[in-house]
Amino acid sequence: MHLFGSNYTNNVTAIVGKNATGKTMILKLTIGILSLILNDKSISETWLKNAFFDESDVAFTTYLYSEDGFIYKDELVIANNNETNGLIIKEEKIYRKKALTSDSKKRLLDFSKSKLIMDRNNLKPDVAAILAPDDSIFRTIIKMNNYLVPQITDNTVFTNINLFISNLGDVPSEILHYLDPSIEYLRIERADTKGRQTFYRLKFKNDDKEITDQNFATIEYYLSSGTAKGISLYTQILSVLKNGGIIFVDEIENHFNHAIARTFINYFKDPSINLNNAKLVFTSHYSEFLDDLDRNDQIYIARRLDKISLTRYSSTKMRTDIMRSDVFMSDSIHGTAPEYSAYLALKKATIKKISDSNKREG
């Protein structure tokens, strides 16, 4: 997506890494800070409330490009409030500068000569009096300039469990047949305009019986986990593609045939489908997805060495003639695959456990 000058944004961003490298945490922190700054959410209403493990202050620096050609830098510090045992925004400073077409990418995020337009600790008394301690002051910038904010869609709730979301009425037969050709239809009926009462109708081909219930858990019993997740994810993706915005998906391959995950990823790469420059940010353990992406700067490697870190693949200087998946699986970038010594130790322990068990039985 073109922003200005020679500056573009990627419509697909992948975060890959082995287990316990912080991929889900990184995703939730990103969703949390965007929800706090852009969507009028308090800290307690975002994933940020689950991201603090000790008494340390946590600093976030967020850059935002506005439709009127300004770039904002929001420096925000979240801290524990010992009096309320909750989280508060301890500091927040907002800087602004005009986006110039002559600016290089290196200067894009240089705010050394920019103007400080708002300081949380130096607000007018009447403004400070109505500001909650866990609300961002950036909401003031949005309202003053009447900015349209992007839709932020969080799919991380589906990582380990299957829930169902559909605002489409009848689920399109095309997605049903793609996920499970044996399904004839799945219909969702609303008993009132507010959607407080829902009735589900599911029918399989070559079966005269229609399965009906007000509880989707009953319907889900007859669906595979991949079908249930696929319907919900497709619904969310379709909404983001129609309206623009960002969708965050954790472990996009979970419960899916990899071809289905690739289908959803490719929607965001296809200009004939992604007319509104919607963004997909996903995590995965499946390194082969990396070979499908067009650019090295679309990929971030999550690693946990001394600390959790993200490394942009384009900054690793890996040879372009080597498949990215091979680089990832071979641990050429240290910390992307289980250590070989750990593999040998596990194998030796497994052999010993089985050997000891056979000796006892003998």
N, C-alpha and C positions, 0 to 999 in steps of 0.2 A: 504494500500500500504506500503510495507516494504521500509524503508529508509536505515538504518544501525543499527547494533547491535539489541537492543530491541526496537527500535523506529519505529513507524508506523504513517501513516496519515489516517484519515477517508475519504472515498470517498463520503459520504453524510453528510452534516451539516445543521441542522434546526435551525432557529431563530424564536421563537414563542413569542407572547405577545398580550395583549389587544390593543385596538385602542390608537393611540397617544403615544406609548411608544418608538418611534424612530426606528422601525425596518427598514423602507425604508431608513432613513438617514444613519443607520449603514451600510446597504448594499452598498449605493452609496459612502460612505467614503472608504469602502474597495475596491470597483472597482476603485475609483479615485486614491488611493495611489498606487495600483498595476499597473494601466495604466501609472502613472507618472514615477514609478521606472523601470518598465520592458518594456514598449511599446513605448518608445521615445515620449511620449505625454507631452506637456507643461501643466501647471496648468489650463490655460484657455480652454484646449481641453478635460478636464475631469470633472466629477461630483464635484470635489473639489471646483470649482468656485461658486457653489450654496450652499456651506455648511458653509459659514462664515456670521455671523449675526451682528458682532460688530467689534471693533478695536483690539480685543485680538489676540495674537499669538496662533497658534495651533501646538502642537507637535505630531509627529507620530514616533513610533518605530516599525520597520518592520524586521522580521527575515526571511532569505531565505537560503535554502539548495541547493547547487550546485551539478551538476553531477560528479564533480571531488572530492567530499568528503569534501568540506568546508562549513562552516556555516557563513553567513554574518549578521551583525546587522547594519541597517541603521537608524540613529537618525536624524530626519529632522524637521525643524521648518518653518512653513509657516506664513507670516505676510503680512499686508496691506502696500502697497507703496503709501504714501500720494501724491507723485509727479505725479505718473501715474494713481492713483486711481485703481490700479490693485493689484494682489497678486504675491509675490515673495518668493523665498526660502531664508530665512534669515540665516539659519545655516543648515549644513549637515555634519555629521561625519559617516564614514563607518569603522566598525571593522570586523576582520576576524579571525576565528580559525579553526583548523582541527577537523573534526567530529571523535571522538574516540569511538570505540565499547564498551570500558570500561565505558564510561560516562553514569551515570544514567539519568533518565528523569528530575530530579531536577537540574542537572548540565547542561542540554542541552542548556539552554538559559543564562547560567552564562558567561558573557564576562569580568569579573573583571580582568582576567589575559591575555586577548586577545590583539592583536596588532591593533592599529589605523593605517589604511593603506591609508586613504584619508580624508582630512579636507577641506571643501569648502572654508573656510576663509584663508587657507594657501596653495593655489595652486600656481604652477609656473605661472608667468605672461602671457606666451604664451597660456597656457591652460585656465586661467581665462578670457583672452580677447575674446575667442570664445564661452564661455559658456553663454547662455541666463540666465537671472535672475530667470526665472520660469521653468528651466529644471533641472532635477536631475542629479547629477554626477555619479549615479550608472550605467548610460548607458556606461560610460567609462569602468567600471569593466566588463560589458557584452562583449564589443567589444575586450578588451584586452585578455579575456579568451575564446572568441568565444563560449559563452554559448548559448544554445538553450533555448528560453523563452517559457513558456506555453501560449497556446491560451486562451485569456480572452474574454468570450462571455457575453454580457450584455443584459439581457432580460427585464430589468426594464422599458423600454420604453412602454411595453405592459400592464403595470399594470392597467391603467385607460382607455386606448384606444386600439382599434384593428388595427394593421398595418399588412402588409403581407410581409413575407420574404420567398423566396424559391430559392435556387441555384441548385435544383435537376432536372430542366427540367420538365418532367411530374411528378406530385405528385404521390407517390406510392399508388396504389389502396387499399392496405391493411390499411393504415392510414385513408384514406377517408372512407372506409367501417366501420372502428372502430369508427370513430367520427360521421358519418352520413351515414347509410346504403342505403339511397335513392340516393346518388351520384354515377353516373356511372364512370365519370372521370373529372379531372381538369388538363388541359395541359397548360404549359407555354412555349411559343415560343419566341426566341430571334431573332430579325431582323438583328443584327450584332454581331460580336464576342465580343465586349465590353459590350454587354447587355444594351445598351442605349435605345433601343426600345423593348418593351415587348408586347406580344399579349396573351390574356388569352382565353381559351376555357373551358366552363363548361357545362356538360350534366348530367341530372338526369335520372334515370331509368324510364321506362314506359312513357317517354316523348321524342317525335321525335325532339323537338326543341333544338338546341345548342345555348347557350348564349355566345356571343363573345364580347370582348371589349379590348381596349388598356389601359383602366383605371381599376385598380383592385377594385376601389370603386363600380363600376357597378356590378362586380362579387360578391363582398361582400354583396351586397343587398340581394342576394339569399341564402346566407349562414348564419347559426346561429353564434352568437358571439363566442360560444365555439368552433365551427368548424374552424373558421378563426384563432383564437388564437392557437388551437391545431395543425393546419398544420404548422404554423410559429414556434411554440415551438418545434415540432417534428423535423423540419428541422435543427434548431440550435442544439438540443440535438444530433441528428445523426452526425453532423459535429464534435462536441466535443468528442463523443464516438469513432469516426474514427481516430481523430488526437491527442487525449489527450488534457488536459487543464482544465479550470474551467468555468462553466456556473453559472451565478447568476440569480435567478428567484424570483421576488417579488410577494407575494400572489399567490402561485402556484395553489391554488384551484379556483382562480377567473375565472368565466365563465365556469367552468368545473364541470361535475359530479366527485365526489371524487374518484371514481374507476379509472377514466382516470388519475387524478393526481398521484394516487398510482402507476399506470402502469409506468409512466415516472420516478418516484422516484426509483422504483424497478430495472429499467435498470442499474442504477449506483451501485446497490447492487449485481447484478448478475455477477459473474466472467466469465460466458460464453459469456456475452454481453460486459461487460466493460473490454475489453482486455488491454486497454491502461491506466487504472487507472485514468480515467477522474473524475473530481470532480463536485458535485452539491451542491451549497449553496442556500437555499431557505428560504423565510419567509412565515409564515402562521398564520391565526387566528384559524385554525382548529386543536384543541389540540389532536384529535384522531390520527393524523398522528404520534404523538410521540410514540404511542404504537407499531407502525410498525418498529421502528428503533431498531437496535441490541444492541447499547451501549448508556449508559448515557452520555458519553463524546462527543456524536454527537449532543447534544441538548444544545442550549443556550436560556435562558429566558431573554427577553427584558423587563425592568421595568423602570418606570419613577416615582421615589419617589422625593428626592431632585434634583437629576440629572438623565439623561438617563444612564442606566447601563446594562451590560450583565452579567448574572450569569450562569456558566456552571452547568447543572443539576447534574453532577457527584459530584460536590462540595457541594450540598445541604444536603447530608446525609439522603435523604428521604428513607423510607422503600421500599425494592425492591418488596414486595408482594402487593403493592398498584399500581394500574394502573396510569401511568404518566398523562393520560388525566384527571383522577379524581383529582390528586394532583393539576393540573393546574386550573381546573374549580372550585375547592373548595377554592382556594386562600390560600392553605396551605403554599405556598411560597408567602409571602405578596406582592401584587401588580400585580398579574397575572389575576385577575378577577375584575369586577366593585364592589365597596364597597357596602355592603348590605344597609348601611344608605343612599347611593345615590340612590339605587334601590327603597327604601321606599319613599324617597322624590319625585322621579319622578312619582311613582304611585299615591301619594297624589295629586301632581300638575295636573296629567292627569284627575283624578276624579273630581277635582275642575273645570277644564276647561270645561269638558263635562256637569257638573252640572250647571255651570253659563250659558252655551249656551242654555240648556233646559229651564232655568228660563226666559231668554230673549224671546225665541220663545213662551213660555206659556203666 
